[in-house]
Amino acid sequence: MLVIEAILFRDGIYDENGILKYSLIVILTFILGYIVFLIWRLFFTKPSITLEGDHVISTKHQRYDASQIECIYMNYRRIGIKLYGKRLVRMDLCFYFQRGQESAGIEAVHEWAARNDKAIKHKFFQTLA
């Protein structure tokens, strides 16, 4: 995407039409800002999910009842909660524990799954934004 943006930016600068040139610069600046925002969000936000009695509160503060949850996937440090009828794990239901909190966190996930009769599967899973 950055390569396409660089090519369009180069073509826009050498264009004779002033309006097209400046509108292309504005659009490309917006795209570059969006890419920077996505990278910042990826590396500097700390996802946190709250496991409560019979429901889960996701990183986007949405509540999912235990009846909506099919199973819990674990892949090394990454944990994902899969909903019924979905092929992929939602990004706001995917999380990991910080070092030093892994054992207590995984134990809490196992307790929550046992309380709500949910299977824990140790396998690779894909996420959906």
N, C-alpha and C positions, 0 to 999 in steps of 0.2 A: 504494500500500500504506500509505503514511503517512497519507493522507486517511481510509482505512477505519479505521486504528488510532485516529485522532483522534475519529472518529464513535463508535466502540465505547467508547472511553475516556470520552467525554462522557456517553453513555447509561449506562455502568456507574457513574459517580459519582452520578448522580441516581436510581439504582435503590434501592428500599426494602429488598431482600433483601441482608443483609450478606455471606453466604457467596458469593453470585454476584458481588457487588461486588468483594470482595477477590481472588477467583480470576481475575476478568477483569483486574484490575490486575496480577497476577502474570504472566498470559499476555502481556499487552501490553508489560510491561517486558521479558520474554524476547524478544519479537519486535523491539522497539526495540534491544536489545542485539545481536541477531543482525544487524540492518541496519547498525549501527555497525561491527561486526566485519567484515562484507563490504566496506564502504567503506574501512576501514583496510587490509584485505588488498589491495584493488585498488590503492591509491595508495602504500603503503609497503613492499610486498614487491618485491624485484628478481628477476625470473625469470632463471635461468641454466640453459642446456642444455649438456651436454658431448658433443662430437662426438669419438668415438674411432674406431679403425681400421675396424671392421665393425659398430659398433652406436652407439646414441645413448642417453644417460642424461637423462631428462626432469627437469623441475623438481620432480616428486614422487619422484625417485630411482628411477624404474622404468626398466628396461633394454629397449630395442627394437632387435632385430637389423635389419640392412639389408634382409634378406629380407621383413620386415614393412612396410617403408616403400615407398609407391608413388611419391611425388614430393615436391618441396619447393616451396612457394608463397612468393613474395615480393610484398609490396604496400607500396611505399614503404619505410619503415623496419621494418615488421613482417614477420616470417618465420615460416612455419608448416610443420610436417612432417606430411604426410598419410599415414595408414596404409591398407593394402589393405583393401577392403571397407567403408570408412567414407566417408560423404558429407561429413562436416565434420571440421575439424582439431580435435583435442583441445586443451583449454586448456593442459595441461601441456607440449604440444609447440609452443607458440606463444611467440615471444620477439622481442626487438629489441636492437640494440646501442646502447650509450651514445655520445653525440657524441664524436668523436675516435677511436673504435675501430671505426667503421662500415666503413671501407675494408678494414682488416685482417680484420675478422670476416666480411665478405661474401666476401672472397677465400678464407678458410678454409672457408666453406660450399661455395663452388664447387669447391674441391679435394676435399672430402669427397664431394660428389655425383659428381664425375668418377671418383674411386677406386671408388665403389660402383655405378656405372652408374645414377644416379638423375637424372631430368629436373628442371630448375628452370623453373618457370612463373611469369611475372610477371603476376599477376592478383589480383583481389579474392578473398578467401576468408572463410568464416564459421567460427567456433569453437564448440565444444561443451564445456560445463562438465563 
